[in-house]
Amino acid sequence: QVQLVASGGGLVQPGGSLRLSCAASGSIVSRYAMQWYRQASGSEREWVATITKGHTTAYADPVKGRFTISRDNTNTAMYLQMNSLKPEDTAVYYCYVEGLGIWGQGTQVTVSS
C-alpha cells in the first residue's frame, strides 16, 4: 500500500525558513509527478508546487522565488524548501500524488512573530 508521510512543519518567525519532507513508500517518487498543496484555516486547499518525473518544476505565484520543490537522489522523498516565509504562508501543508490520488497526512506551518 502506497503511503506518503509529511514532516518538517513548525513555528517560524517571518523571514525564516523551513524544509518540509514527504517520505514515500515504493518507487512512486520516480514514477509520478508529485505536488505540495496547502490549506489555511477557513480556506480551500490550494496548489503550491509540482515536480514531474523529469524534474520539471512549477510554482504558484504567491510562492514563486521563495519556495523550491525537489526530490532526493534515491527517489524515496520529496522536499519543499521554504524561504522568506510570510504570515500568509501559515497553513497545513500536504504532499500529493495526482496520478494515484493519494494525500499525505499534512504538516502544520505557522509563521508568526
N, C-alpha and C positions, 0 to 999 in steps of 0.2 A: 504494500500500500504506500502510495506516494505521500510524503509529508513535507511541509515547509515549517520551519521554526525560526521566527524572527526574534532578534535580540539587539541590545545596544542602546535602547532608549534611556531617557533620564531627564533630569532638570539641568538646564544650562542658561547662563546669562546671555542677553542679547549680544550679538557679535561673536559668540562662541561657536564651537564645532562639536559634532557628534558623528560617529560612524555606526550605521546600522548594518547588521548582518542577517542574512537569510540562508540558513542551512537547509539543503535539500537532499532527500533520500534518492537513491537510484542515480541515474545519469541524466536527470531531466534538465540540469543546468546547461548541458552541452547540446541537448536535443530540441529545446524550446526557447522561444523568446520569453523573457521574464520582465515583470513590471513591479514598480512600487506605486502604491496608492496611499492616500491619507484621508482621514475623516476627523474634522474638528467637531467639537461638541455643538449639536444643533444644526449641523450642516451635512450635505450629502458627501458621500465618498468621492474623491477626485483623483484623477490620474496625476502622477508625479513624474515618472521616468520609465523608459523602456530600454532594455538591451537585447539585441537579437542574437541568434546563433552565430552570426558573423561579426559580433561585437559592435555593430552599429548602434548608436545611442540616440535617444531623443528625450527632450525635457519639456515640461510645461513652462509657460512663460514666467510664472512667479518664482521659479527656482533656477531658471537658466543662468549659468555663470556662477552659481553658488553651490549647486549640488553636482556630484559626479557618481554615476552608476557604473559598476564594474563586476567582473566575475573573477574568481581565482583560477589559477593555472590547473588545478586538479578538477575543476568543474563540479565542485561539490557545494559551492556557496556563491551567493551574490551579495553585493555590498551597496550601500548608499552613503557616500561621504558628504556630510552637510556642513558647509562653512558659512560664516557671516549670518548666523541664524537670527531670525526676527521673531517677535512675539506672534505674528500671524502664521508662523510655521508650526505653532503648537497644535498637535493632533495625535491621533493614534495612527501609526504607520503600518501598512500591510504589504507583504510581498504576495505576488500573484502570478500564476502561470495560465495565461489566457487559453492556450491550446488544450489544457486539461481542465480548466475551470476550477482550479484549486487555489484556496487562500491560505496564507499563514495566519497565526493567531493574533497578530498585531503587537506593537510595542509602543508605549506612550512616550512622546517627546513633548517636553514643556519648556518653553523659552520665556524666562521671566527674571526680572531683577529683584 
